[in-house]
Amino acid sequence: MLNKIKRWIVEDDGVAAIEFALVGLPFIIMLVGFIEVCLFFSSAVSLEGAANDAARMIRTGQVQAAGDPVQAFQNELCNQVSNLINCAGIQYEVTPIPNNSFSDVSQLQPKFDKNGNLIIPPFDTGTSSGDVLVRVVYQYVFLTPFLGRIITGGAATQAMLMSTIIIQNEPYKFGN
């Protein structure tokens, strides 16, 4: 009996499997977390770039010259983010800054409803040489809820990505 116990203690047939079980799960969790964080930040960068490109089209008057300015703006946003972000989930606000002045900045704060959706004023690209606020919002839903709670610092499994851009329209003229 003592001989069998000694052989069992010295036996090393399953050591690799046990070591993999101890190291494998944390490794897989770290790998999935790394991929999730990369997707999150890539989505944020993609949204920022799309907002910049769409705002540039407003600034140069391309959106205003289009037959349907809202559709032209949406198309530019969606063309830039279609690989990472669901375009249907993007909310945006395009509004002129009153009197081209920042004296009452509190009016420019984003407003959200009780569900966290952006309250969107009418789409208005402003006038030639006018200042315009372009704000784009997307609720990123984490694939791994545990990581979502860590990144957001709470019980949320989604995080708001927001890009706010202030532009001054170029002095464009349309028509005659």
N, C-alpha and C positions, 0 to 999 in steps of 0.2 A: 504494500500500500504506500509506503514511504517513497519507494522507487517511482511509482506513478506520479506522485505529487511533484517530485523533483523534475521529472520529465516534462510535466505540464508547465512548470515555472520557466524552464529553459526553452520550451517550444516557442518559435517565432513565425509560424506560418501566417497568421492573420494580422501581423503588426502593420503592414502597409495599409490594409483596409481600415484598421482602427485609426491610424494617423490621418488618413484621408477623411474619415468621418469627422474627426475633430477639427481639421483645418479646412475641409472642403466647403462646409456650410457658411462659415464666416467669409471665405473667399467669394463665394457666389453672391452673398448679400452685398459685399463691397462692390463687386462687378456690376450688379444691377443698379446699385446706388450711383455709381460713377456714370453709367449710361443715362440714368434719369436726370442727374444734375447737368450733364452735357446737353440733353434735349431741352431742358428748361432754359438754360442760358442761350442756347442756339435760337430758341423761339423768341426770346427777348431781343436778341440782336436782329433777327429777321424782322420783327415787328417795328423796331426802331428804324431800320433801313427802309422799310416799306412806307412808313409815315413820312420820312424825309423825301422820298421820291414823289409821293402823292402831293405833299406840300409844295414841292418844287413846281409841279404842274399847275398848281393854283397860282403860285407866284408869277409864273411866266404867262398866265392867261390861257393856257391850253385847255384847262377844265372849263373855263367860262366860255370859250369859243366852241366847245363841243355841243352837239345837239341836246344832249342830256347830261348836264354837269355832274349830277349825283352819280349816274352810271359810269361816267368817265373816271371819277374819283375812286369809286368802288373797284372798277376793273384794274386800276393801277395798284391799289392795295392788294387785291387778291392775286394778281400776277406775281407779286414779290414774295408772298408768304405761302403759296399753295402747297409747298412741299412739307412744311412743318406745322402749320396752323390751319385749322378748319375756318375757312373764310366766313362761313355763316355765323361764327361766334364772335366776329370782330364788331365792335361798336365804335363809332366815331362821332366827333363833334367838329364842325367847321363854322366858326362864327367871327364876325368882325369885332375888333376891340373898339368900344365906344370912344369917339373923339380921338382915336389914335393915341390914347393916353393910358398910362398905367397908374394913374392917381388913385383908382379904386380897384386894387388888385383882388379884393375879396370877391368881386363879381366874376372873376375868371376861375375860381375854384371849381373843380368838377363836382357835380351833384349826382347822387345815386339814390335809387329807390330802395325800398326795404329788402329786396332780393339781391341787391348789389349790382343792378344794371344801371348803366349810365343814362341819366335823363338827358335826352338829346334835343337841343333847340333846333329850329328849322335850319336847313343847310343854306349857308350864306357865305359866299366867297369874298364879300366886301367889294370895295371899289378900287379903281386904279390908284396906285400909290398908297392904299390903305393898309393898316396893320390887321392881320388875321391870326386867330388862334386855331390851330389844328391839333386835336387830341384824339388819340387812338387807344382803345382799351380792349384787352382780351383776358378772359378768365382761363388760365392754364390749369388743367386738371391733371394731377399727378397720377401716374400709372401705379405707383406704390404708395398707398395712403400713409404708411408709417413715415416714409421720407418726406411726404408732403407736410405732415404735422411737425417734423423737425425743422424744415425750411421756413414754414410760416410761423413757427413759434406758438402754435396753438392746436386747436382741434380741427382746423380746416384742412381739407385735402385738395384745395385749389389755391392758386395765388393769382393776384391781379398783376398783369403786365400793362404798363401804361407809358405812352410816349406823348409828350406835349411839346409842340413846336410853335414858335411865334415867327411869323414872316411879315415882310412888307412887300406888297404886290408891286410889280414893276409898272411903270407908267404906260400901260398898253392902251390901245384904242382899237375898237372894232367897227366895222362898217365903213361908212364914208369918212 
